[in-house]
Amino acid sequence: MQRKSFGEMKCPIARSLERVGEWWSILILRDAFQGLTQFDQFQKSLGIAPNMLSRRLSGLVEAGLLERRRYSERPPRDEYVLTDRGRDFRPVLWSLLAWGNRHFAPEGPSVELVDAETGATADPVLVDRRSGKQMTPGAFHTVAGPAADAQVRARHRPRPNPAAHATGQEDRP
């Protein structure tokens, strides 16, 4: 059975999942943020089969999240470095880390996000860059954008129940 491609869907979440929605890809990006750049480093960290790692690295390069750079001609060896697009994924990883600690670590966190100056544990929240407001379900919601097709417009049409919206009951990504 062939996997459905999300790359051409109008939804930005679906398009993003096409690039990073496979767990190995997200773990490779996690390791790249920790400073790993070489194939052998990723393989050792992840315990992933070489053919699978090659495919995932190629996919991340093709998606523009990693850049392949030759660091040795003999033998030929490449390193994989985060691009600007790849570095923009950092808040997503931080949010996953915090969410995982909050919901799936009954023994306590094995990794924490901390303030670089104070060492205090951080708890990331999403904040609108323009207004500085914390993005909560009552304060923000999604709407169809200028490039939306009919299906996206239907999914994001205004809902008649403002009370449900204010409590987050109709929360739409």
Secondary structure per residue as TSV (DSSP state, phi and psi in degrees):
chain	resnum	aa	ss	phi	psi
A	1	M	-	360.0	127.7
A	2	Q	-	-84.9	139.5
A	3	R	-	-71.5	139.3
A	4	K	-	-71.8	138.7
A	5	S	-	-91.3	134.5
A	6	F	-	-99.8	-2.0
A	7	G	T	-60.2	-27.7
A	8	E	T	-103.1	-0.7
A	9	M	S	-67.5	151.9
A	10	K	S	-75.0	-15.5
A	11	C	-	-77.8	125.5
A	12	P	H	-65.7	-27.4
A	13	I	H	-68.0	-45.7
A	14	A	H	-61.9	-43.7
A	15	R	H	-63.4	-37.9
A	16	S	H	-66.5	-41.9
A	17	L	H	-62.6	-32.2
A	18	E	H	-59.1	-33.6
A	19	R	H	-89.7	-37.4
A	20	V	H	-131.1	9.3
A	21	G	-	-79.5	6.1
A	22	E	S	-105.3	135.7
A	23	W	H	-60.1	-36.7
A	24	W	H	-61.2	-38.8
A	25	S	H	-62.2	-43.2
A	26	I	H	-66.6	-38.8
A	27	L	H	-69.6	-34.2
A	28	I	H	-63.2	-44.5
A	29	L	H	-63.2	-41.0
A	30	R	H	-55.0	-48.6
A	31	D	H	-66.8	-35.3
A	32	A	H	-62.8	-37.7
A	33	F	H	-67.8	-22.7
A	34	Q	T	-87.1	2.2
A	35	G	T	102.4	-1.1
A	36	L	-	-72.3	139.7
A	37	T	-	-135.3	-21.3
A	38	Q	B	-103.0	148.2
A	39	F	H	-49.1	-50.5
A	40	D	H	-61.9	-34.7
A	41	Q	H	-65.8	-46.1
A	42	F	H	-62.4	-43.7
A	43	Q	H	-62.5	-43.7
A	44	K	H	-65.5	-42.7
A	45	S	H	-64.6	-41.9
A	46	L	H	-95.7	-22.2
A	47	G	T	65.5	33.8
A	48	I	-	-95.3	146.8
A	49	A	-	-63.5	142.1
A	50	P	H	-56.6	-40.5
A	51	N	H	-66.5	-37.7
A	52	M	H	-67.1	-43.9
A	53	L	H	-61.8	-42.7
A	54	S	H	-58.0	-45.3
A	55	R	H	-63.6	-43.8
A	56	R	H	-68.3	-41.7
A	57	L	H	-62.8	-43.5
A	58	S	H	-61.2	-41.2
A	59	G	H	-63.7	-40.8
A	60	L	H	-69.7	-33.4
A	61	V	H	-67.6	-46.9
A	62	E	H	-61.0	-36.4
A	63	A	T	-77.7	-7.0
A	64	G	T	82.9	15.8
A	65	L	S	-90.4	-28.7
A	66	L	E	-125.5	152.1
A	67	E	E	-115.2	133.4
A	68	R	E	-90.0	126.0
A	69	R	E	-127.2	130.9
A	70	R	E	-75.6	125.5
A	71	Y	E	-115.2	-8.2
A	72	S	E	-149.1	131.6
A	73	E	T	-86.9	-35.2
A	74	R	T	-131.0	107.2
A	75	P	T	-71.4	159.3
A	76	P	T	-65.8	122.9
A	77	R	E	-138.2	138.8
A	78	D	E	-116.7	154.3
A	79	E	E	-117.0	160.9
A	80	Y	E	-122.3	117.7
A	81	V	E	-119.3	139.2
A	82	L	E	-61.9	138.1
A	83	T	-	-93.3	178.4
A	84	D	H	-58.3	-41.5
A	85	R	H	-62.4	-42.3
A	86	G	H	-65.2	-41.9
A	87	R	H	-65.1	-28.5
A	88	D	T	-66.6	-11.9
A	89	F	T	-80.8	-12.5
A	90	R	H	-52.8	-46.9
A	91	P	H	-61.5	-30.0
A	92	V	H	-65.8	-44.8
A	93	L	H	-63.2	-43.0
A	94	W	H	-61.0	-40.5
A	95	S	H	-66.0	-41.4
A	96	L	H	-62.5	-41.3
A	97	L	H	-59.7	-49.9
A	98	A	H	-64.4	-41.8
A	99	W	H	-64.4	-44.0
A	100	G	H	-63.0	-41.6
A	101	N	H	-62.9	-39.9
A	102	R	H	-71.3	-35.9
A	103	H	H	-113.7	-18.1
A	104	F	H	-132.6	24.5
A	105	A	-	-130.4	69.3
A	106	P	T	-61.6	-24.3
A	107	E	T	-82.9	-6.0
A	108	G	-	106.3	163.9
A	109	P	-	-69.5	137.3
A	110	S	S	-94.3	-19.4
A	111	V	S	-138.2	136.4
A	112	E	-	-127.2	154.1
A	113	L	-	-96.5	127.3
A	114	V	B	-129.5	156.0
A	115	D	-	-68.0	126.2
A	116	A	T	-63.3	-30.7
A	117	E	T	-82.6	-45.8
A	118	T	T	-100.5	-21.6
A	119	G	-	80.2	1.5
A	120	A	-	-70.3	140.8
A	121	T	B	-61.4	135.8
A	122	A	-	-103.2	152.6
A	123	D	-	-129.2	97.1
A	124	P	-	-65.6	143.0
A	125	V	-	-130.7	158.0
A	126	L	-	-89.9	128.5
A	127	V	B	-126.3	136.4
A	128	D	-	-69.7	123.7
A	129	R	T	-62.2	-34.9
A	130	R	T	-74.1	-46.3
A	131	S	T	-99.0	-21.4
A	132	G	-	80.5	1.6
A	133	K	-	-77.4	142.6
A	134	Q	B	-67.7	134.3
A	135	M	-	-87.4	101.6
A	136	T	-	-115.6	158.7
A	137	P	T	-56.7	-33.5
A	138	G	T	-74.8	-25.2
A	139	A	T	-96.8	-22.1
A	140	F	-	-138.2	151.4
A	141	H	-	-153.5	168.6
A	142	T	-	-91.7	150.9
A	143	V	-	-136.7	161.3
A	144	A	-	-68.3	136.3
A	145	G	-	-92.0	178.4
A	146	P	T	-59.2	-29.9
A	147	A	T	-94.1	6.9
A	148	A	-	-65.9	141.4
A	149	D	-	-90.7	-178.2
A	150	A	H	-61.4	-38.6
A	151	Q	H	-65.0	-43.9
A	152	V	H	-67.0	-41.2
A	153	R	H	-61.5	-40.6
A	154	A	H	-64.8	-40.5
A	155	R	H	-69.4	-25.8
A	156	H	T	-112.7	22.7
A	157	R	S	-69.7	152.0
A	158	P	-	-58.5	141.0
A	159	R	-	-98.3	145.2
A	160	P	S	-78.3	-11.2
A	161	N	-	-104.9	90.3
A	162	P	H	-65.8	-25.7
A	163	A	H	-66.9	-41.8
A	164	A	H	-64.7	-37.6
A	165	H	H	-63.7	-43.9
A	166	A	H	-64.1	-30.6
A	167	T	H	-91.1	-3.5
A	168	G	T	85.8	6.4
A	169	Q	T	-66.9	-26.6
A	170	E	T	-109.0	23.9
A	171	D	-	-49.6	124.1
A	172	R	-	-119.3	136.7
A	173	P	-	-68.1	360.0
